[in-house]
Amino acid sequence: MNLKSVVPATALAAVFCTGIASPAAAAQAVLQGREAVLHTSYLGGFAIAGDSGEAGSLTPITAALPTDLSLTDNWALSGSYLFWTFDVFAQWNLTQDYTVDATARTFGGRGTTALRVGGEVVGPDCNSCVPTLELAGLNQQALEFIVDTDTRYSFSSSTTPSQWVDLMRWDPAQARWDRLWDGSGQTQGVSFTRSGHLLAGLYRVQNNVGSVTVDSALPSSDSAWAWTLTLPDAAVSAVPEPGSWALMAAGVLVLGCTAARCRQA
C-alpha cells in the first residue's frame, strides 16, 4: 500500500477524529501498509564474453503476509575468450521481516543482505587477469502506521555502515514525508535511540533505499538493519481495534460536515 501521494479516507478520519475520542481512551496505533523490495542484478565474464541477469522484482510487495521474505540464490558461468577461459559466480541472500506486537506495544523491522562474487581467468600471460564481476542487491522495507492521538514513543535501531533507518510523518498540506531525524547522518552504522511524543498522523519507517554492490575489487558484503518502535500508551495492532472503527466512521462524518459548512459559507 503506497500512501505517498494519496491518503485513504479512513486514514484521514483516524488522524482528524481525535477531538471526539474520550480523554481516557488509549491511543490507537494501526499498521496501514507494507512495501518490500528484494532484487538483485548481476554480470560476469572476461573481455567481451560473459552474461548478466537479475532475480527478484523491483515491484514492491504490499501484501501483509507473510511477514518474513527472502531472496536466496546463486549464479555461475564458465566460458572462454580467444586463448583464455574463465569461471565466475555470484551468490546472494536477502532476508527481511517485520513484527506487530500488541503485548509489547511495538512495531519492528529488520533485514540482512549478504553478497558474494568470485572467479578466475586462465590463459597465456594472465597471472594478474581478473574477471569482470558485479552483483547489486536491493533490500528495501517500509511500514506505514496511523496514530490517532498524540502519544509517547521510544525508538531504537542498530545498523551496519551501509544501512540507516528513517521515521517520517506524512504532511498532507505539502503532500510529502517529513523526516523526524536525518537517518543517514544519525542512524547509519551505529546503535541509535530516540524518545519523545508522536503527534496524531500517518507515519512511515523505512531503511535506506539504495543498493549494495560488490565486484572484483570488493568481492563480499554483509549489511543489516533492525529497529523497534515502542508506543507504551497506545494499543498497537495490524488492523483497527473495533472501537477505533467507530471513531474512524465518526471522523468521516465530522470531516463531511465540516466540508459541507465550508461550501455553504
Steps between C-alpha positions, in 0.01 A plus 500: 500500500670818387372803687754752372256700294151381592387448858184286540192660651513262796857610567400865494209424729728327748732800496236769536235337718709525817287783627202269553697227679461459872791658689541174692518286185838352409661614178459268204802418283394298197718352226377635166733358239822330412734538203784256445747467214755219466696508176846416367674564169827335396753476219820309449750396236829597341572752226190498276384151602255460786139528606269690735163461665280586796293335771205617704293799400511878523122506542426551870335218694205654682326191640516490880579129506733328523679731740838348412644513147820372344685489169777241493673355194825476307624529144808358328648518152793332327618632165789597278633791301772438240777320695357555846241310703311634797273391782286748692228478763267715708308413818240700688285466809252778578258471792257729679208477740280721714303463823191653659498411870181605679629380838830687483329788311765504230554506127829357377694420187832351401692371201830357383681503167793267424670522159793302361676492160812322379674334209822455308648536155749247359713553192831630361657801676207514738654485845322824592185457292173545687151435373235767473260459791218707648210413728253758635240421765201715594330408829245767583230498767242761600216479752225759531278547803248749635493648849159647582610729784822638643697232683842425645754296306848355529700388198815291476696372201822320419653513153816426306689788333309457173157512662287751689138541611266797461177578686282738301163670545267576210431871446164516319527875438831459315426147375838370613676291764688701764784324683509514878878466479780471244527123464817493291679737735371377836411129474747362245735237635420567866261408778249785512227592749245779509190569708232764517142552383338417167222729383188344356566410139629256242857373543747299295810313619745386233859398452706678236392428143840465329658184364805326645755407233798262490748445218846364420667756728253451788376141466281474811266709711278439803254768607212509745247719674259451789264740674229504767241771560329480840175686571448439874165679522347371176309192393717365217335283235525389139130579447284763672354411839116469490463823693722691262283402204223704667739789552608487137139496380416791729807680375381464142165655603677787674714565193194482276303744715795738512534488121129563458515806725794629301306470174204685651717783632 
